[in-house]
């Protein structure tokens, strides 16, 4: 099953797999809800799941598919790559993680492993990504590593934006903004948003308010 909200992506993957006699696409879904219904109705061995779906978190879709198809192998195919996204996907039960920018060659490699029954190899690949990302973050003078979206949320929050305003600016929900802030509080061992901002400034992750003029100008524009 191919789960992605972009028709072009689904059709592209389907076209590539059409030439592989070992694989047959039995279902497609553009939303998480549809994916769960399809998983319950179709006999699945493998599901390729995007993490960014319009109605559900990709990790929840992974868990939901495994509830009805516990023997299925799930590979996340995402445009995003960070320690949080990879770790979340693997903890949800995915055996592999492939970025869309990696191209179809890497996706074929992971599918080949699944077809041969080498699920452990695919899982190791995912963990290696996590370890590499973690090491890169640690190399930055010991500072906690943030995803690009977390950095933007932090910048806007430091400039005085409300969670609702930040969400509207970044095209994400207010609850997602709060989720990012809570994650950053844990990373910086901060108890409040104010303490988070102060700690991030001291760590060199966030510019002081006097240097954050461009962020305020964006809000005024």
C-alpha positions in Angstrom: 0.0 0.0 0.0 1.2 3.5 -0.9 0.1 6.3 1.6 0.8 9.8 0.5 -1.4 12.9 0.0 0.3 13.9 -3.2 -1.2 12.2 -6.3 2.1 12.6 -8.2 4.1 10.8 -5.5 1.7 7.9 -5.3 1.5 7.5 -9.1 5.3 7.8 -9.4 6.0 5.1 -6.9 3.3 2.9 -8.5 4.8 3.3 -11.9 8.3 2.3 -10.6 6.9 -0.7 -8.8 4.9 -1.8 -11.8 8.1 -3.2 -13.4 8.8 -5.4 -10.4 7.0 -8.8 -10.7 7.6 -9.5 -7.0 5.5 -6.5 -5.9 1.8 -5.8 -6.5 0.2 -2.5 -5.3 -3.1 -3.5 -3.7 -4.1 -0.2 -2.2 -3.5 3.6 -2.2 -4.5 6.2 0.3 -4.2 10.0 0.4 -5.2 10.3 4.1 -4.5 8.5 7.3 -8.1 7.5 7.8 -8.3 6.0 4.3 -5.0 4.2 4.9 -6.4 2.5 8.0 -9.6 1.4 6.3 -7.6 0.1 3.3 -5.2 -1.8 5.7 -8.2 -3.5 7.3 -9.6 -4.5 3.9 -6.5 -5.5 1.9 -3.9 -8.2 2.5 -0.7 -6.1 3.1 2.9 -7.3 3.3 4.4 -3.8 2.9 3.2 -0.2 3.3 5.0 2.9 2.2 3.8 5.8 4.4 4.4 9.5 4.3 4.7 11.2 7.7 2.8 14.4 6.7 -0.8 13.6 6.0 -3.7 16.1 6.2 -5.7 14.3 8.9 -3.4 12.3 11.0 0.2 12.1 12.2 2.2 9.6 10.2 3.4 7.8 13.3 -0.3 7.2 14.3 -1.0 5.8 10.9 2.0 3.4 11.3 0.7 2.2 14.6 -2.9 1.9 13.2 -1.8 -0.3 10.3 0.2 -2.6 12.6 -2.8 -3.0 14.8 -4.7 -4.6 12.0 -1.8 -6.0 10.0 0.9 -6.8 12.7 3.0 -8.8 10.2 3.2 -6.0 7.7 6.5 -4.2 7.1 6.2 -0.4 7.1 8.7 1.9 5.5 8.3 5.7 6.0 8.9 7.8 2.9 9.2 11.4 4.0 10.5 14.8 2.8 11.7 15.5 6.3 14.8 14.2 8.0 15.6 14.9 11.6 16.4 12.8 14.7 12.9 13.4 16.0 11.1 12.2 12.8 13.3 9.2 12.3 13.1 8.1 16.0 9.4 8.7 16.1 8.8 6.6 13.0 10.9 3.7 14.3 9.3 3.8 17.7 5.9 3.6 16.0 7.0 0.4 14.4 8.4 1.3 11.0 11.3 -0.8 9.9 12.9 1.7 7.6 13.0 5.4 6.8 13.7 6.8 3.3 13.8 10.5 2.4 12.1 11.6 -0.8 15.2 13.5 -1.8 17.2 10.2 -1.7 15.4 9.1 -4.8 13.9 5.8 -6.0 17.1 3.9 -5.9 17.3 3.9 -2.1 13.5 3.1 -1.9 14.1 0.1 -4.2 17.0 -1.0 -1.9 14.8 -1.0 1.2 11.9 -2.8 -0.7 14.4 -5.4 -1.9 15.4 -6.1 1.7 11.8 -6.5 2.8 11.0 -8.8 -0.1 14.1 -10.9 0.9 12.9 -10.9 4.5 15.8 -8.8 5.7 13.8 -6.6 8.0 16.5 -6.3 10.5 18.8 -4.7 7.9 16.2 -2.0 7.1 15.8 -1.2 10.8 19.5 -0.9 11.4 19.6 1.7 8.5 17.0 3.8 10.3 18.9 3.6 13.6 22.2 4.6 11.9 20.4 7.7 10.6 19.4 8.6 14.1 22.9 8.1 15.4 24.4 10.1 12.7 22.0 13.0 13.2 22.6 12.8 17.0 26.4 13.0 16.5 26.1 16.0 14.2 24.0 17.8 16.8 26.6 17.0 19.5 29.4 18.4 17.4 27.9 21.8 17.5 29.6 22.9 20.8 27.4 20.6 22.8 24.3 22.7 22.0 20.9 20.9 21.8 20.0 20.3 18.1 16.7 21.7 16.8 14.8 20.9 13.6 14.4 23.8 11.2 10.7 24.1 12.2 11.6 24.2 15.9 14.2 26.9 15.2 11.5 29.0 13.5 9.0 28.4 16.3 11.6 29.5 18.8 12.5 32.6 16.9 8.9 33.8 16.6 8.1 32.9 20.2 11.1 35.0 21.3 9.8 37.9 19.2 6.6 37.9 21.2 4.3 36.0 18.9 1.5 34.0 20.4 1.2 30.2 19.7 -1.8 31.0 17.5 0.1 33.6 15.5 3.1 31.2 15.1 0.9 28.5 13.9 -0.8 30.7 11.3 2.6 32.0 10.1 4.1 28.5 9.7 0.9 26.8 8.5 0.8 24.4 11.4 -1.8 24.0 14.2 -1.5 25.7 17.5 -1.2 22.3 19.2 1.8 21.5 17.0 3.4 24.8 18.1 2.9 23.8 21.7 4.3 20.4 21.0 7.5 21.9 19.6 7.8 24.2 22.5 7.4 21.3 25.0 10.1 19.3 23.1 12.5 22.3 23.2 11.9 22.8 26.9 13.0 19.2 27.5 16.0 19.6 25.3 17.1 22.8 27.1 15.9 21.6 30.6 13.7 24.7 30.8 10.5 24.8 32.9 8.9 27.8 31.2 8.8 29.4 27.7 10.7 32.4 29.1 13.4 30.2 30.6 13.6 28.3 27.3 14.2 31.5 25.3 16.8 32.7 27.8 18.6 29.3 27.8 18.6 29.2 24.0 20.2 32.7 23.8 22.9 31.7 26.3 23.6 28.5 24.3 24.0 30.5 21.1 21.1 28.8 19.4 18.9 32.0 19.4 20.0 35.5 18.7 19.2 38.1 21.4 16.0 40.2 20.9 18.1 43.2 19.7 19.4 41.0 16.8 16.0 39.5 16.0 14.7 42.6 14.1 14.0 40.7 10.8 11.5 38.4 12.5 9.5 41.4 13.8 9.6 43.0 10.4 8.0 39.9 8.9 5.1 40.1 11.3 4.5 43.7 10.4 4.6 43.0 6.7 
